[in-house]
Amino acid sequence: MKIAILSPIAWRTPPRKYGPWEQVASNVAEGLVQAGMDVTLFATGDSVTKGTLASVCGTGYAEDPSLDAKVWECLHISHLMEQAHRFDIIHNHFDFLPLTYSGLIRTPMVTTIHGFSSPAILPVYKKYNNSNYYVSISNADRSPELHYTATVYNGIHTGDFPFNASPDDYLLFFGRIHPDKGTREAIRIARQVKRRLIISGLIQDEAYFDEHVRPFVDGERVIYTGNSGPRERERLLGHAYALLHPISFDEPFGLSVAEAMMCGTPVIAFNRGSMPELIQDGKTGFLTAGVDESAEAVKHVSAIDRRYCRLWAENRFSDKEMVRNYIDTYEKVLQSHSPAGISGW
């Protein structure tokens, strides 16, 4: 099977630090290569893959301010679409824009919807509802106005997140510094239970950081480590007593939640969006209704079996499980789209 993986180009694939869509696209591509598939990754020129790399820009536009995002996104997507006939399946991780090409090509396109940035983008998905194949990353993130081929949870490399049975005593916030992700609430929880809090993530809202985070960062009780790369991420997640995830929006998935549990670290999350699908309440962490409940949950973290957290994450959120589910999805799509004459089998 010849598969084209279309990754975003804000960041390198896989990203050096932040870049969740690029990370998932990489995990899919590398997993498919390992499964014996013929994979071409369409990404930035500095991306890393064991498949074939195709690119039109050397670096991501979020890393190179001289690049105009709209210009290079158009060139990037058209670079794939102009050679779509070479592939049996196109797997789109680039949101809604590639759908606008789908009526001009014969190759079926699977689109993983990594969340809806705004209801304003729904008209594009609705227009191509009956001619494309949509995959949700959680059941919670499905729009009632769309048809879905499958739900496939994001998968992570188990080897990148080694199990740690002996954590440190700090709480961890790991994610974008933005009101949606609840950095301020994490600080309130940590202060309430009198535990150290380490904060790691890309500052996406400078005003929010300056008003609600920076005043509490003292280098002792509240520590901000910046936007951590893979090695620091592994250490922070693996040694944390618990991950705090006090989101204020219906999050489609939450990679850091799966990554923490893969290390054996329990997660305390506000009960919104996909969190009930990711976390087994009382077994791999706690689903809570606010700051006070989260602070109370911290007192019960010691009762969580970290080995069970690891087992749960391996069975549900490993890259192998994700790739297996995507291969099943591709085969389902090919059977319904064009049951004969598929090249590369």
Summary of the structure (lengths in Angstrom):
residues: 345
radius of gyration: 20.3
end to end distance: 5.4
largest distance: 64.2
contacts: 1224
relative contact order: 0.13
helix: 41%
strand: 16%
